[in-house]
Amino acid sequence: MVIMADSPAARLLRPFLWLHRRLLPNAAWAGWTPYLWLIYLGFFFVQWPGMPPWDTTKWVFSTLAALTFLVLYFRSYNCSQRELPRILAGISVLGYVFISYTGTGHTFIVYACALTAHYGNLRKSLTATAIILACFMVESISLYYTPFTPFAHSIWFWLPTLVISGVVGAANAWFADDEAKRRVIVQSQEEIRRLAATAERERIARDLHDLLGHTLTL
């Protein structure tokens, strides 16, 4: 369906498209998928069973953490390879802090593992995922044996996050690595076609030159 530029629908979508271009200026390849992934962010505000209800302070800090995450999240789609480790570290630290503070920081751990795919390299992505999950397990074990965190005295406090993060991180890394290799192949094929076209033009030019020289000689 084609939307006319001056139609009411186009005017309604214009602010969203403006915001989309600001949030993902260099990630046209991602389409609208990054926004769909944000549905999972809602779990950050689901209180862990066994914990006391959140007070105003926890709601304020959780909201600030979510806003900080959004900044890092969208930045990860436009950052350089040198900046990506700092972004992943920032999201992971948010997760580690709120795992012990509200018991809901697992959400950020899953996101951090998923975003390691932005390395575009399978080995680097899997290494980053392993480091993030290793730190997560160290914290989970510490909380498990801490009497002040009874909400963490359960295997279900860490097992789902470990499995989901590992699977999502590995799957995204594999797909990103496969996509990077596919782009290299496509670029190679385009280069081959360009060289073939250049060679054909040079052959035609030589033929014309030889034909003209033969004609002038006659």
C-alpha positions in Angstrom: 0.0 0.0 0.0 1.4 3.4 -1.0 0.8 6.3 1.3 0.6 9.7 -0.3 2.9 12.3 1.0 0.1 14.8 1.9 -2.4 12.2 3.2 -3.5 12.2 6.8 -1.7 8.9 7.4 1.5 10.4 6.2 1.1 13.4 8.5 0.4 11.0 11.4 3.5 8.9 10.7 5.8 11.9 10.1 6.8 12.4 13.8 7.5 8.7 14.2 9.6 8.5 11.1 11.5 11.6 12.3 12.2 9.9 15.6 13.1 6.7 13.8 15.8 8.4 11.8 17.2 10.0 14.9 17.3 6.8 16.9 18.6 4.5 14.1 20.3 6.8 11.6 22.8 4.1 10.4 20.8 1.0 11.0 18.4 0.9 8.1 19.2 -2.8 7.8 17.5 -3.4 11.2 14.1 -2.1 10.1 11.5 -2.0 12.9 12.9 -5.0 14.7 14.7 -3.1 17.5 11.3 -1.7 18.6 9.7 -5.1 18.8 12.6 -6.3 21.0 11.7 -3.6 23.5 8.5 -5.5 24.5 10.7 -7.6 26.7 11.7 -4.5 28.7 8.3 -4.7 30.4 9.5 -7.7 32.4 11.9 -5.3 34.2 9.0 -3.8 36.0 7.4 -7.2 37.0 8.3 -7.7 40.7 10.0 -10.9 41.7 7.8 -13.2 43.9 8.7 -13.0 47.6 10.0 -9.5 47.5 8.2 -6.6 49.3 6.3 -4.2 47.1 8.3 -1.5 45.5 8.4 1.9 47.2 8.7 5.2 45.5 12.5 5.1 45.6 12.6 1.8 43.7 10.1 3.0 41.1 12.2 6.2 40.5 15.5 4.4 40.2 14.0 1.6 38.1 12.5 4.2 35.7 15.9 6.0 35.5 17.6 2.7 34.8 15.1 1.9 32.0 15.8 5.3 30.4 19.5 4.8 30.7 19.2 1.4 29.1 17.2 2.8 26.2 20.0 5.3 25.5 22.6 2.5 25.5 20.3 0.2 23.5 19.8 2.5 20.6 23.4 3.6 20.7 24.5 0.0 20.2 23.0 0.1 16.7 25.1 3.1 15.6 28.3 2.7 17.6 31.8 1.7 16.5 33.4 -1.6 17.3 35.6 0.2 19.9 32.5 1.7 21.7 30.4 -1.4 21.7 32.3 -3.1 24.7 31.5 0.0 26.9 27.9 -0.1 25.9 27.6 -3.8 26.7 29.4 -3.2 30.0 26.9 -0.4 30.9 23.9 -2.5 30.2 25.4 -5.5 32.1 26.2 -3.3 35.1 22.6 -2.1 35.2 21.5 -5.7 35.2 23.9 -6.7 38.0 22.9 -3.8 40.2 19.1 -4.3 39.8 19.4 -8.1 40.2 20.3 -7.5 43.9 18.3 -4.3 44.3 14.9 -5.2 42.8 15.4 -8.8 41.6 14.5 -7.8 38.1 17.8 -6.9 36.5 17.8 -10.2 34.6 16.1 -8.4 31.8 19.2 -6.3 31.1 21.4 -9.4 31.1 19.3 -10.9 28.3 19.5 -7.7 26.3 23.3 -7.4 26.8 23.8 -11.0 25.5 21.5 -10.4 22.6 23.4 -7.2 21.6 26.8 -8.9 21.5 25.7 -9.9 18.0 26.6 -6.3 16.9 30.2 -7.4 16.8 29.4 -9.2 13.6 32.0 -11.8 14.5 31.0 -15.1 16.0 34.1 -15.5 18.2 33.9 -12.0 19.7 30.1 -12.3 20.3 30.3 -15.6 22.0 33.3 -14.5 24.1 31.3 -11.4 25.2 28.3 -13.5 26.0 30.3 -15.9 28.1 31.9 -13.1 30.1 28.5 -11.5 30.8 27.0 -14.8 31.9 30.0 -15.7 34.0 29.7 -12.5 36.0 26.0 -13.1 36.3 26.6 -16.6 37.7 29.1 -15.2 40.2 26.6 -12.7 41.5 23.8 -15.3 41.6 25.9 -17.7 43.6 26.8 -14.9 46.0 23.2 -13.9 46.5 22.2 -17.5 46.9 24.3 -17.8 50.0 23.5 -14.4 51.4 20.9 -14.4 54.1 19.8 -10.9 53.3 18.5 -11.9 49.8 16.0 -14.7 50.5 14.3 -14.0 47.1 17.5 -15.3 45.4 17.5 -18.6 47.3 16.0 -20.5 44.3 17.3 -22.2 41.2 14.6 -20.3 39.2 16.2 -17.0 40.1 19.1 -17.6 37.8 18.4 -20.7 35.6 15.9 -19.2 33.2 18.1 -16.1 32.6 21.2 -18.3 32.1 19.4 -20.4 29.5 17.5 -17.7 27.7 20.5 -15.3 27.6 22.8 -18.1 26.3 20.5 -19.2 23.6 19.6 -15.7 22.5 23.2 -14.5 22.5 24.4 -17.6 20.6 21.6 -17.5 18.0 22.0 -13.8 17.4 25.8 -14.1 17.1 25.4 -16.9 14.6 22.9 -15.1 12.4 25.0 -11.8 12.5 28.1 -13.7 11.6 26.3 -15.5 8.8 24.9 -12.2 7.5 28.3 -10.6 7.6 29.7 -13.4 5.5 26.8 -13.1 3.1 27.5 -9.4 2.7 31.1 -10.1 1.9 30.1 -12.6 -0.7 27.7 -10.1 -2.3 30.3 -7.4 -2.3 32.8 -9.9 -4.0 30.2 -10.8 -6.6 29.6 -7.1 -7.3 33.3 -6.5 -7.6 33.6 -9.4 -10.0 30.8 -8.0 -12.1 32.4 -4.6 -12.1 35.7 -6.0 -13.2 34.1 -8.1 -15.9 32.2 -5.0 -17.2 35.5 -3.0 -17.2 37.3 -5.8 -19.0 34.5 -6.0 -21.6 34.6 -2.2 -22.2 38.4 -2.4 -22.7 38.0 -5.2 -25.1 35.4 -3.3 -27.1 37.7 -0.2 -27.1 40.6 -2.3 -28.4 38.5 -3.9 -31.1 37.3 -0.4 -32.2 40.8 0.9 -32.2 42.1 -2.1 -34.2 39.2 -1.8 -36.7 39.7 2.0 -37.1 43.4 1.5 -37.6 42.8 -1.2 -40.2 40.3 1.0 -42.0 42.6 3.9 -42.1 45.5 1.7 -43.3 43.3 0.5 -46.2 
